[in-house]
Amino acid sequence: MAREGGVVPGYDETPVVAHMKGREVMIEVNIGLGRGKATVWTCDLTHGYIDINGSYRS
């Protein structure tokens, strides 16, 4: 998707969009600092989720 600060020539986002709809998404980033590994847990931050949780005050 990106390399050396720019979009990879010929990048096709169609398969990426399909992959991102899955339950688990693996993202690899190389910043040139060696090898490492982390697990990140997130939540649903879709527009619908934000609308539901933004419609009330605590």
C-alpha distance matrix in Angstrom:
0.0 3.8 7.0 10.5 10.2 8.4 5.8 5.5 8.7 9.3 6.1 8.2 8.0 11.5 11.3 9.1 11.9 14.5 13.4 13.4 16.9 18.2 20.4 18.4 14.7 13.6 11.0 10.8 10.7 12.4 14.4 17.0 19.8 20.5 20.2 20.6 20.2 20.6 21.0 20.4 22.3 21.6 23.3 23.0 22.1 21.9 24.0 26.8 27.1 27.2 29.9 32.0 32.0 32.4 35.4 37.9 39.0 40.0
3.8 0.0 3.8 6.9 6.5 5.3 4.4 5.1 8.9 10.9 8.6 11.5 11.5 15.2 15.1 12.8 15.3 18.1 16.8 16.4 20.1 21.2 23.1 20.8 17.1 15.5 12.3 11.3 9.9 10.7 11.9 14.5 17.5 18.8 19.2 19.8 20.0 20.6 21.6 21.0 23.3 22.7 24.7 24.7 23.5 23.7 25.6 28.7 28.7 28.5 31.2 33.5 33.2 33.3 36.6 38.8 39.6 40.6
7.0 3.8 0.0 3.8 5.5 5.5 6.2 5.9 9.3 12.1 10.8 14.1 14.8 18.3 18.0 15.9 18.8 21.3 19.8 19.7 23.4 24.3 26.0 23.4 19.6 17.5 14.2 12.2 10.2 9.6 10.5 12.2 15.7 17.1 18.0 19.3 20.2 21.4 22.9 22.8 25.5 25.3 27.6 27.9 26.7 27.3 29.2 32.3 32.2 31.8 34.7 36.9 36.4 36.5 39.9 42.0 42.6 43.4
10.5 6.9 3.8 0.0 3.8 5.7 8.3 8.8 11.6 14.9 14.0 17.5 18.2 21.9 21.7 19.5 22.2 24.9 23.4 22.9 26.7 27.6 29.1 26.4 22.6 20.4 16.9 14.7 11.9 10.5 10.0 11.4 14.9 16.9 18.6 20.1 21.5 22.8 24.7 24.5 27.4 27.2 29.7 30.2 28.7 29.5 31.2 34.5 34.2 33.5 36.5 38.8 38.0 37.9 41.4 43.3 43.7 44.4
10.2 6.5 5.5 3.8 0.0 3.8 7.2 9.2 12.1 15.2 13.9 17.2 17.3 21.1 21.5 18.9 21.1 24.2 22.9 22.0 25.6 26.9 28.4 26.0 22.3 20.5 16.9 15.4 12.6 12.1 11.2 13.5 16.5 18.9 20.4 21.3 22.3 23.0 24.6 23.9 26.5 25.8 28.0 28.3 26.4 27.1 28.5 32.0 31.8 30.8 33.7 36.2 35.4 35.0 38.4 40.5 40.8 41.7
8.4 5.3 5.5 5.7 3.8 0.0 3.8 6.4 8.7 11.8 10.8 14.1 14.6 18.4 19.2 17.1 19.1 22.2 21.5 20.8 24.3 25.9 27.9 25.8 22.0 20.7 17.3 16.2 14.1 14.2 14.1 16.4 19.6 21.6 22.7 23.6 24.2 24.8 26.0 25.2 27.5 26.5 28.4 28.2 26.3 26.5 27.8 31.2 31.4 30.6 33.2 35.9 35.4 35.0 38.3 40.6 41.3 42.4
5.8 4.4 6.2 8.3 7.2 3.8 0.0 3.8 6.2 8.5 7.1 10.3 11.0 14.8 15.7 13.9 15.9 19.0 18.6 18.3 21.6 23.4 25.7 23.8 20.1 19.1 16.1 15.5 14.3 15.0 15.8 18.2 21.4 22.9 23.5 24.2 24.3 24.8 25.6 24.7 26.7 25.7 27.3 26.7 25.1 24.9 26.2 29.5 30.0 29.5 31.9 34.5 34.5 34.3 37.3 39.9 40.8 42.1
5.5 5.1 5.9 8.8 9.2 6.4 3.8 0.0 3.8 6.3 5.5 9.2 10.9 14.3 14.6 13.5 16.2 18.7 18.1 18.5 21.9 23.2 25.7 23.7 20.0 18.6 16.0 15.0 14.2 14.5 16.0 17.9 21.3 22.3 22.7 23.8 24.0 25.0 25.8 25.5 27.6 27.0 28.7 28.2 27.1 26.8 28.4 31.5 32.0 31.9 34.3 36.7 36.8 36.9 39.9 42.4 43.5 44.7
8.7 8.9 9.3 11.6 12.1 8.7 6.2 3.8 0.0 3.8 5.5 9.1 11.7 14.6 15.5 15.2 17.6 20.0 19.9 20.7 23.8 25.3 28.2 26.4 22.9 21.8 19.4 18.5 18.0 18.2 19.7 21.2 24.8 25.7 26.1 27.4 27.6 28.6 29.4 29.0 31.0 30.2 31.7 30.9 29.7 29.0 30.4 33.4 34.3 34.2 36.4 38.9 39.3 39.2 42.1 44.8 46.1 47.5
9.3 10.9 12.1 14.9 15.2 11.8 8.5 6.3 3.8 0.0 3.8 6.3 9.6 11.8 12.9 13.4 15.6 17.6 18.1 19.3 22.0 23.6 26.8 25.4 22.1 21.4 19.5 19.2 19.4 20.1 22.1 23.8 27.2 27.7 27.7 28.8 28.6 29.4 29.8 29.4 30.9 30.1 31.3 30.2 29.2 28.2 29.6 32.3 33.4 33.7 35.6 38.1 38.7 38.9 41.5 44.4 46.0 47.5
6.1 8.6 10.8 14.0 13.9 10.8 7.1 5.5 5.5 3.8 0.0 3.8 6.4 9.2 10.1 9.9 12.2 14.5 14.7 15.6 18.5 20.1 23.2 21.8 18.4 17.9 16.1 16.2 16.5 17.8 19.9 22.1 25.2 25.8 25.5 26.1 25.6 26.2 26.3 25.7 27.2 26.3 27.4 26.4 25.5 24.6 26.2 28.9 29.9 30.2 32.3 34.6 35.2 35.4 38.2 40.9 42.5 43.9
8.2 11.5 14.1 17.5 17.2 14.1 10.3 9.2 9.1 6.3 3.8 0.0 3.8 5.6 7.1 7.7 9.5 11.4 12.4 13.7 16.0 17.9 21.2 20.4 17.4 17.6 16.4 17.3 18.3 20.2 22.5 24.8 27.7 28.1 27.3 27.6 26.6 26.8 26.4 25.7 26.7 25.6 26.3 24.9 24.2 22.9 24.4 26.8 28.1 28.7 30.6 32.8 33.7 34.1 36.6 39.5 41.3 42.9
8.0 11.5 14.8 18.2 17.3 14.6 11.0 10.9 11.7 9.6 6.4 3.8 0.0 3.8 5.7 5.0 6.1 8.8 9.8 10.4 12.7 15.0 18.2 17.6 14.7 15.5 14.5 16.0 17.3 19.7 22.0 24.7 27.2 27.7 26.7 26.5 25.1 24.8 24.1 23.0 23.6 22.2 22.7 21.2 20.5 19.1 20.7 23.1 24.3 25.0 26.9 29.0 29.9 30.4 32.9 35.8 37.6 39.2
11.5 15.2 18.3 21.9 21.1 18.4 14.8 14.3 14.6 11.8 9.2 5.6 3.8 0.0 3.8 5.4 5.3 6.6 8.8 10.2 11.5 13.8 17.4 17.4 15.2 16.5 16.3 18.2 20.0 22.6 25.2 27.8 30.2 30.4 29.0 28.7 27.0 26.6 25.4 24.3 24.6 23.2 23.3 21.4 21.1 19.3 20.9 22.8 24.3 25.5 27.0 28.9 30.2 31.0 33.1 36.1 38.3 39.8
11.3 15.1 18.0 21.7 21.5 19.2 15.7 14.6 15.5 12.9 10.1 7.1 5.7 3.8 0.0 3.8 5.5 5.1 6.2 8.7 10.2 11.6 15.1 14.8 12.6 13.7 14.1 15.9 18.3 20.9 23.8 26.3 28.5 28.2 26.6 26.2 24.3 24.2 23.0 22.4 22.7 21.8 22.3 20.9 21.2 19.8 22.0 23.6 24.6 26.2 28.0 29.5 30.6 31.8 34.0 36.8 38.9 40.1
9.1 12.8 15.9 19.5 18.9 17.1 13.9 13.5 15.2 13.4 9.9 7.7 5.0 5.4 3.8 0.0 3.8 5.4 5.0 6.1 8.8 10.3 13.5 12.7 10.0 11.1 11.0 13.2 15.3 18.3 21.0 23.7 25.7 25.7 24.1 23.5 21.6 21.2 20.0 19.1 19.6 18.6 19.3 18.1 18.2 17.2 19.6 21.5 22.2 23.4 25.6 27.2 28.0 29.0 31.6 34.1 36.0 37.2
11.9 15.3 18.8 22.2 21.1 19.1 15.9 16.2 17.6 15.6 12.2 9.5 6.1 5.3 5.5 3.8 0.0 3.8 5.5 5.2 6.7 9.4 12.8 13.0 11.0 13.1 13.2 16.0 18.0 21.2 23.6 26.6 28.5 28.7 27.0 26.0 23.9 22.9 21.3 19.8 19.6 18.0 18.0 16.1 16.1 14.4 16.6 18.3 19.4 20.8 22.6 24.2 25.3 26.4 28.6 31.4 33.5 34.9
14.5 18.1 21.3 24.9 24.2 22.2 19.0 18.7 20.0 17.6 14.5 11.4 8.8 6.6 5.1 5.4 3.8 0.0 3.8 5.6 5.5 7.4 11.2 11.9 10.7 13.1 14.3 17.1 19.7 22.9 25.7 28.5 30.2 29.9 27.9 26.8 24.4 23.5 21.5 20.5 20.0 18.8 18.6 16.8 17.5 15.9 18.3 19.3 20.3 22.3 24.0 25.1 26.5 28.0 30.0 32.6 34.9 36.2
13.4 16.8 19.8 23.4 22.9 21.5 18.6 18.1 19.9 18.1 14.7 12.4 9.8 8.8 6.2 5.0 5.5 3.8 0.0 3.8 5.4 5.6 9.0 8.7 7.2 9.4 10.9 13.8 16.8 20.0 22.9 25.6 27.1 26.6 24.4 23.2 20.7 19.9 18.0 17.3 17.2 16.5 16.9 15.9 16.9 16.1 19.0 20.2 20.5 22.4 24.6 25.6 26.4 28.1 30.4 32.8 34.8 35.6
13.4 16.4 19.7 22.9 22.0 20.8 18.3 18.5 20.7 19.3 15.6 13.7 10.4 10.2 8.7 6.1 5.2 5.6 3.8 0.0 3.8 5.4 8.0 8.0 6.2 9.2 10.2 13.6 16.1 19.6 22.1 25.1 26.4 26.3 24.2 22.6 20.0 18.6 16.6 15.1 14.7 13.4 13.6 12.4 13.2 12.5 15.6 17.0 17.0 18.8 21.2 22.2 22.9 24.5 26.9 29.2 31.1 32.0
16.9 20.1 23.4 26.7 25.6 24.3 21.6 21.9 23.8 22.0 18.5 16.0 12.7 11.5 10.2 8.8 6.7 5.5 5.4 3.8 0.0 3.8 6.8 8.5 8.4 11.9 13.6 17.1 19.7 23.3 25.8 28.8 29.9 29.7 27.4 25.6 22.7 21.1 18.5 16.9 15.7 14.2 13.5 11.6 13.0 11.6 14.6 15.2 15.6 18.0 19.9 20.5 21.7 23.6 25.6 28.0 30.2 31.2
18.2 21.2 24.3 27.6 26.9 25.9 23.4 23.2 25.3 23.6 20.1 17.9 15.0 13.8 11.6 10.3 9.4 7.4 5.6 5.4 3.8 0.0 3.8 5.6 6.7 10.2 12.8 16.2 19.3 22.8 25.6 28.3 29.1 28.5 25.8 23.9 20.8 19.2 16.5 15.5 14.3 13.6 13.4 12.4 14.6 14.0 17.3 17.6 17.3 20.0 22.1 22.3 23.1 25.4 27.5 29.5 31.6 32.2
20.4 23.1 26.0 29.1 28.4 27.9 25.7 25.7 28.2 26.8 23.2 21.2 18.2 17.4 15.1 13.5 12.8 11.2 9.0 8.0 6.8 3.8 0.0 3.8 6.8 10.2 13.1 16.6 19.7 23.3 25.8 28.6 28.9 28.1 25.2 22.9 19.5 17.5 14.3 13.3 11.5 11.3 11.1 10.9 13.7 14.0 17.6 17.4 16.4 19.2 21.6 21.3 21.7 24.4 26.5 28.1 30.0 30.2
18.4 20.8 23.4 26.4 26.0 25.8 23.8 23.7 26.4 25.4 21.8 20.4 17.6 17.4 14.8 12.7 13.0 11.9 8.7 8.0 8.5 5.6 3.8 0.0 3.8 6.7 9.9 13.2 16.4 19.8 22.5 25.0 25.2 24.4 21.4 19.2 15.8 14.0 11.1 10.7 9.9 10.5 11.6 12.3 14.7 15.6 19.3 19.7 18.5 20.8 23.6 23.5 23.5 25.9 28.4 29.9 31.4 31.4
14.7 17.1 19.6 22.6 22.3 22.0 20.1 20.0 22.9 22.1 18.4 17.4 14.7 15.2 12.6 10.0 11.0 10.7 7.2 6.2 8.4 6.7 6.8 3.8 0.0 3.8 6.4 9.9 13.0 16.6 19.2 21.9 22.5 21.9 19.3 17.4 14.4 13.0 10.9 10.3 10.6 10.9 12.5 13.1 14.6 15.5 19.1 20.2 19.2 21.0 24.0 24.4 24.3 26.3 29.0 30.7 32.1 32.3
13.6 15.5 17.5 20.4 20.5 20.7 19.1 18.6 21.8 21.4 17.9 17.6 15.5 16.5 13.7 11.1 13.1 13.1 9.4 9.2 11.9 10.2 10.2 6.7 3.8 0.0 3.8 6.6 10.0 13.3 16.2 18.6 19.2 18.3 15.7 14.0 11.3 10.7 9.5 10.0 11.5 12.6 15.0 16.2 17.4 18.6 22.1 23.6 22.4 23.8 27.0 27.6 27.1 29.0 32.0 33.5 34.6 34.6
11.0 12.3 14.2 16.9 16.9 17.3 16.1 16.0 19.4 19.5 16.1 16.4 14.5 16.3 14.1 11.0 13.2 14.3 10.9 10.2 13.6 12.8 13.1 9.9 6.4 3.8 0.0 3.8 6.6 10.2 12.9 15.6 16.5 16.2 14.1 12.8 10.8 10.4 10.2 10.3 12.5 13.2 15.9 17.0 17.5 18.8 22.0 24.0 22.9 23.8 27.1 28.1 27.4 28.8 32.0 33.6 34.5 34.6
10.8 11.3 12.2 14.7 15.4 16.2 15.5 15.0 18.5 19.2 16.2 17.3 16.0 18.2 15.9 13.2 16.0 17.1 13.8 13.6 17.1 16.2 16.6 13.2 9.9 6.6 3.8 0.0 3.8 6.8 9.9 12.2 13.3 12.8 11.0 10.5 9.5 10.4 11.5 12.3 15.2 16.3 19.3 20.6 20.9 22.3 25.4 27.6 26.5 27.1 30.5 31.6 30.7 32.0 35.4 36.9 37.5 37.5
10.7 9.9 10.2 11.9 12.6 14.1 14.3 14.2 18.0 19.4 16.5 18.3 17.3 20.0 18.3 15.3 18.0 19.7 16.8 16.1 19.7 19.3 19.7 16.4 13.0 10.0 6.6 3.8 0.0 3.8 6.3 9.1 10.5 10.9 10.2 10.1 10.2 11.2 13.0 13.5 16.7 17.6 20.7 22.1 21.9 23.5 26.3 28.8 27.6 27.8 31.2 32.6 31.5 32.4 35.9 37.4 37.7 37.7
12.4 10.7 9.6 10.5 12.1 14.2 15.0 14.5 18.2 20.1 17.8 20.2 19.7 22.6 20.9 18.3 21.2 22.9 20.0 19.6 23.3 22.8 23.3 19.8 16.6 13.3 10.2 6.8 3.8 0.0 3.8 5.6 7.7 8.2 8.6 9.7 11.2 13.1 15.6 16.5 20.0 21.1 24.3 25.8 25.5 27.1 29.9 32.5 31.3 31.3 34.8 36.2 35.0 35.8 39.4 40.7 40.9 40.9
14.4 11.9 10.5 10.0 11.2 14.1 15.8 16.0 19.7 22.1 19.9 22.5 22.0 25.2 23.8 21.0 23.6 25.7 22.9 22.1 25.8 25.6 25.8 22.5 19.2 16.2 12.9 9.9 6.3 3.8 0.0 3.8 5.7 8.0 9.6 10.7 12.7 14.3 17.1 17.7 21.2 22.1 25.4 27.0 26.3 28.2 30.7 33.5 32.2 31.7 35.3 36.8 35.3 35.8 39.5 40.8 40.7 40.5
17.0 14.5 12.2 11.4 13.5 16.4 18.2 17.9 21.2 23.8 22.1 24.8 24.7 27.8 26.3 23.7 26.6 28.5 25.6 25.1 28.8 28.3 28.6 25.0 21.9 18.6 15.6 12.2 9.1 5.6 3.8 0.0 3.8 5.8 8.6 10.8 13.6 15.9 19.1 20.3 24.0 25.2 28.6 30.4 29.9 31.8 34.4 37.2 35.8 35.4 39.0 40.5 38.9 39.5 43.2 44.3 44.2 43.9
19.8 17.5 15.7 14.9 16.5 19.6 21.4 21.3 24.8 27.2 25.2 27.7 27.2 30.2 28.5 25.7 28.5 30.2 27.1 26.4 29.9 29.1 28.9 25.2 22.5 19.2 16.5 13.3 10.5 7.7 5.7 3.8 0.0 3.8 6.9 8.7 12.0 14.3 17.8 19.2 22.9 24.6 28.2 30.4 30.0 32.3 35.0 37.6 35.8 35.5 39.2 40.4 38.6 39.3 43.0 43.8 43.4 42.8
20.5 18.8 17.1 16.9 18.9 21.6 22.9 22.3 25.7 27.7 25.8 28.1 27.7 30.4 28.2 25.7 28.7 29.9 26.6 26.3 29.7 28.5 28.1 24.4 21.9 18.3 16.2 12.8 10.9 8.2 8.0 5.8 3.8 0.0 3.8 6.7 10.3 13.4 17.0 19.0 22.8 24.9 28.5 30.9 30.9 33.2 36.1 38.5 36.7 36.7 40.4 41.4 39.7 40.7 44.4 45.2 44.9 44.2
20.2 19.2 18.0 18.6 20.4 22.7 23.5 22.7 26.1 27.7 25.5 27.3 26.7 29.0 26.6 24.1 27.0 27.9 24.4 24.2 27.4 25.8 25.2 21.4 19.3 15.7 14.1 11.0 10.2 8.6 9.6 8.6 6.9 3.8 0.0 3.8 7.1 10.6 14.1 16.6 20.3 22.7 26.3 28.8 29.3 31.5 34.7 36.8 34.9 35.3 38.9 39.7 38.1 39.4 43.0 43.7 43.6 42.8
20.6 19.8 19.3 20.1 21.3 23.6 24.2 23.8 27.4 28.8 26.1 27.6 26.5 28.7 26.2 23.5 26.0 26.8 23.2 22.6 25.6 23.9 22.9 19.2 17.4 14.0 12.8 10.5 10.1 9.7 10.7 10.8 8.7 6.7 3.8 0.0 3.8 7.0 10.6 13.2 16.9 19.5 23.2 25.9 26.5 29.0 32.3 34.2 32.0 32.5 36.2 36.7 35.0 36.5 40.0 40.6 40.4 39.5
20.2 20.0 20.2 21.5 22.3 24.2 24.3 24.0 27.6 28.6 25.6 26.6 25.1 27.0 24.3 21.6 23.9 24.4 20.7 20.0 22.7 20.8 19.5 15.8 14.4 11.3 10.8 9.5 10.2 11.2 12.7 13.6 12.0 10.3 7.1 3.8 0.0 3.8 7.1 10.0 13.5 16.4 20.0 22.8 23.8 26.3 29.7 31.3 29.1 29.8 33.5 33.8 32.2 33.9 37.3 37.9 37.9 37.0
20.6 20.6 21.4 22.8 23.0 24.8 24.8 25.0 28.6 29.4 26.2 26.8 24.8 26.6 24.2 21.2 22.9 23.5 19.9 18.6 21.1 19.2 17.5 14.0 13.0 10.7 10.4 10.4 11.2 13.1 14.3 15.9 14.3 13.4 10.6 7.0 3.8 0.0 3.8 6.5 10.0 12.9 16.6 19.6 20.7 23.4 26.8 28.3 25.8 26.6 30.3 30.4 28.6 30.5 33.9 34.3 34.3 33.3
21.0 21.6 22.9 24.7 24.6 26.0 25.6 25.8 29.4 29.8 26.3 26.4 24.1 25.4 23.0 20.0 21.3 21.5 18.0 16.6 18.5 16.5 14.3 11.1 10.9 9.5 10.2 11.5 13.0 15.6 17.1 19.1 17.8 17.0 14.1 10.6 7.1 3.8 0.0 3.8 6.7 9.9 13.5 16.5 18.1 20.8 24.3 25.4 22.9 24.0 27.6 27.5 25.9 28.0 31.2 31.6 31.9 30.9
20.4 21.0 22.8 24.5 23.9 25.2 24.7 25.5 29.0 29.4 25.7 25.7 23.0 24.3 22.4 19.1 19.8 20.5 17.3 15.1 16.9 15.5 13.3 10.7 10.3 10.0 10.3 12.3 13.5 16.5 17.7 20.3 19.2 19.0 16.6 13.2 10.0 6.5 3.8 0.0 3.8 6.5 10.2 13.3 14.5 17.5 20.9 22.1 19.5 20.3 24.0 24.0 22.3 24.3 27.5 28.0 28.3 27.4
22.3 23.3 25.5 27.4 26.5 27.5 26.7 27.6 31.0 30.9 27.2 26.7 23.6 24.6 22.7 19.6 19.6 20.0 17.2 14.7 15.7 14.3 11.5 9.9 10.6 11.5 12.5 15.2 16.7 20.0 21.2 24.0 22.9 22.8 20.3 16.9 13.5 10.0 6.7 3.8 0.0 3.8 7.1 10.4 12.3 15.3 18.8 19.5 16.6 17.9 21.4 21.0 19.4 21.7 24.8 25.2 25.6 24.8
21.6 22.7 25.3 27.2 25.8 26.5 25.7 27.0 30.2 30.1 26.3 25.6 22.2 23.2 21.8 18.6 18.0 18.8 16.5 13.4 14.2 13.6 11.3 10.5 10.9 12.6 13.2 16.3 17.6 21.1 22.1 25.2 24.6 24.9 22.7 19.5 16.4 12.9 9.9 6.5 3.8 0.0 3.8 7.1 8.6 11.7 15.1 15.9 13.1 14.2 17.8 17.5 16.0 18.2 21.3 22.0 22.7 22.2
23.3 24.7 27.6 29.7 28.0 28.4 27.3 28.7 31.7 31.3 27.4 26.3 22.7 23.3 22.3 19.3 18.0 18.6 16.9 13.6 13.5 13.4 11.1 11.6 12.5 15.0 15.9 19.3 20.7 24.3 25.4 28.6 28.2 28.5 26.3 23.2 20.0 16.6 13.5 10.2 7.1 3.8 0.0 3.8 6.1 9.1 12.4 12.6 9.6 11.2 14.5 14.0 12.8 15.3 18.2 19.0 20.1 19.9
23.0 24.7 27.9 30.2 28.3 28.2 26.7 28.2 30.9 30.2 26.4 24.9 21.2 21.4 20.9 18.1 16.1 16.8 15.9 12.4 11.6 12.4 10.9 12.3 13.1 16.2 17.0 20.6 22.1 25.8 27.0 30.4 30.4 30.9 28.8 25.9 22.8 19.6 16.5 13.3 10.4 7.1 3.8 0.0 3.8 5.7 9.1 9.1 6.6 8.8 11.8 11.6 11.3 13.7 16.2 17.7 19.4 19.9
22.1 23.5 26.7 28.7 26.4 26.3 25.1 27.1 29.7 29.2 25.5 24.2 20.5 21.1 21.2 18.2 16.1 17.5 16.9 13.2 13.0 14.6 13.7 14.7 14.6 17.4 17.5 20.9 21.9 25.5 26.3 29.9 30.0 30.9 29.3 26.5 23.8 20.7 18.1 14.5 12.3 8.6 6.1 3.8 0.0 3.8 6.6 8.0 5.9 6.4 9.9 10.7 10.2 11.7 14.6 16.5 18.0 19.0
21.9 23.7 27.3 29.5 27.1 26.5 24.9 26.8 29.0 28.2 24.6 22.9 19.1 19.3 19.8 17.2 14.4 15.9 16.1 12.5 11.6 14.0 14.0 15.6 15.5 18.6 18.8 22.3 23.5 27.1 28.2 31.8 32.3 33.2 31.5 29.0 26.3 23.4 20.8 17.5 15.3 11.7 9.1 5.7 3.8 0.0 3.8 5.4 5.3 6.4 8.7 10.2 10.9 12.1 14.5 17.0 19.1 20.7
24.0 25.6 29.2 31.2 28.5 27.8 26.2 28.4 30.4 29.6 26.2 24.4 20.7 20.9 22.0 19.6 16.6 18.3 19.0 15.6 14.6 17.3 17.6 19.3 19.1 22.1 22.0 25.4 26.3 29.9 30.7 34.4 35.0 36.1 34.7 32.3 29.7 26.8 24.3 20.9 18.8 15.1 12.4 9.1 6.6 3.8 0.0 3.8 5.5 5.2 6.1 8.7 10.1 10.2 12.2 15.3 17.7 19.8
26.8 28.7 32.3 34.5 32.0 31.2 29.5 31.5 33.4 32.3 28.9 26.8 23.1 22.8 23.6 21.5 18.3 19.3 20.2 17.0 15.2 17.6 17.4 19.7 20.2 23.6 24.0 27.6 28.8 32.5 33.5 37.2 37.6 38.5 36.8 34.2 31.3 28.3 25.4 22.1 19.5 15.9 12.6 9.1 8.0 5.4 3.8 0.0 3.8 5.5 5.1 6.2 8.7 9.8 10.8 13.8 16.8 18.9
27.1 28.7 32.2 34.2 31.8 31.4 30.0 32.0 34.3 33.4 29.9 28.1 24.3 24.3 24.6 22.2 19.4 20.3 20.5 17.0 15.6 17.3 16.4 18.5 19.2 22.4 22.9 26.5 27.6 31.3 32.2 35.8 35.8 36.7 34.9 32.0 29.1 25.8 22.9 19.5 16.6 13.1 9.6 6.6 5.9 5.3 5.5 3.8 0.0 3.8 5.5 5.3 6.2 8.4 10.2 12.4 14.8 16.3
27.2 28.5 31.8 33.5 30.8 30.6 29.5 31.9 34.2 33.7 30.2 28.7 25.0 25.5 26.2 23.4 20.8 22.3 22.4 18.8 18.0 20.0 19.2 20.8 21.0 23.8 23.8 27.1 27.8 31.3 31.7 35.4 35.5 36.7 35.3 32.5 29.8 26.6 24.0 20.3 17.9 14.2 11.2 8.8 6.4 6.4 5.2 5.5 3.8 0.0 3.8 5.5 5.2 5.7 8.4 10.8 12.8 14.7
29.9 31.2 34.7 36.5 33.7 33.2 31.9 34.3 36.4 35.6 32.3 30.6 26.9 27.0 28.0 25.6 22.6 24.0 24.6 21.2 19.9 22.1 21.6 23.6 24.0 27.0 27.1 30.5 31.2 34.8 35.3 39.0 39.2 40.4 38.9 36.2 33.5 30.3 27.6 24.0 21.4 17.8 14.5 11.8 9.9 8.7 6.1 5.1 5.5 3.8 0.0 3.8 5.6 5.1 6.1 9.4 12.3 14.9
32.0 33.5 36.9 38.8 36.2 35.9 34.5 36.7 38.9 38.1 34.6 32.8 29.0 28.9 29.5 27.2 24.2 25.1 25.6 22.2 20.5 22.3 21.3 23.5 24.4 27.6 28.1 31.6 32.6 36.2 36.8 40.5 40.4 41.4 39.7 36.7 33.8 30.4 27.5 24.0 21.0 17.5 14.0 11.6 10.7 10.2 8.7 6.2 5.3 5.5 3.8 0.0 3.8 5.6 5.6 7.9 11.1 13.2
32.0 33.2 36.4 38.0 35.4 35.4 34.5 36.8 39.3 38.7 35.2 33.7 29.9 30.2 30.6 28.0 25.3 26.5 26.4 22.9 21.7 23.1 21.7 23.5 24.3 27.1 27.4 30.7 31.5 35.0 35.3 38.9 38.6 39.7 38.1 35.0 32.2 28.6 25.9 22.3 19.4 16.0 12.8 11.3 10.2 10.9 10.1 8.7 6.2 5.2 5.6 3.8 0.0 3.8 5.5 6.5 8.6 10.2
32.4 33.3 36.5 37.9 35.0 35.0 34.3 36.9 39.2 38.9 35.4 34.1 30.4 31.0 31.8 29.0 26.4 28.0 28.1 24.5 23.6 25.4 24.4 25.9 26.3 29.0 28.8 32.0 32.4 35.8 35.8 39.5 39.3 40.7 39.4 36.5 33.9 30.5 28.0 24.3 21.7 18.2 15.3 13.7 11.7 12.1 10.2 9.8 8.4 5.7 5.1 5.6 3.8 0.0 3.8 5.6 7.5 10.1
35.4 36.6 39.9 41.4 38.4 38.3 37.3 39.9 42.1 41.5 38.2 36.6 32.9 33.1 34.0 31.6 28.6 30.0 30.4 26.9 25.6 27.5 26.5 28.4 29.0 32.0 32.0 35.4 35.9 39.4 39.5 43.2 43.0 44.4 43.0 40.0 37.3 33.9 31.2 27.5 24.8 21.3 18.2 16.2 14.6 14.5 12.2 10.8 10.2 8.4 6.1 5.6 5.5 3.8 0.0 3.8 7.1 10.3
37.9 38.8 42.0 43.3 40.5 40.6 39.9 42.4 44.8 44.4 40.9 39.5 35.8 36.1 36.8 34.1 31.4 32.6 32.8 29.2 28.0 29.5 28.1 29.9 30.7 33.5 33.6 36.9 37.4 40.7 40.8 44.3 43.8 45.2 43.7 40.6 37.9 34.3 31.6 28.0 25.2 22.0 19.0 17.7 16.5 17.0 15.3 13.8 12.4 10.8 9.4 7.9 6.5 5.6 3.8 0.0 3.8 6.8
39.0 39.6 42.6 43.7 40.8 41.3 40.8 43.5 46.1 46.0 42.5 41.3 37.6 38.3 38.9 36.0 33.5 34.9 34.8 31.1 30.2 31.6 30.0 31.4 32.1 34.6 34.5 37.5 37.7 40.9 40.7 44.2 43.4 44.9 43.6 40.4 37.9 34.3 31.9 28.3 25.6 22.7 20.1 19.4 18.0 19.1 17.7 16.8 14.8 12.8 12.3 11.1 8.6 7.5 7.1 3.8 0.0 3.8
40.0 40.6 43.4 44.4 41.7 42.4 42.1 44.7 47.5 47.5 43.9 42.9 39.2 39.8 40.1 37.2 34.9 36.2 35.6 32.0 31.2 32.2 30.2 31.4 32.3 34.6 34.6 37.5 37.7 40.9 40.5 43.9 42.8 44.2 42.8 39.5 37.0 33.3 30.9 27.4 24.8 22.2 19.9 19.9 19.0 20.7 19.8 18.9 16.3 14.7 14.9 13.2 10.2 10.1 10.3 6.8 3.8 0.0
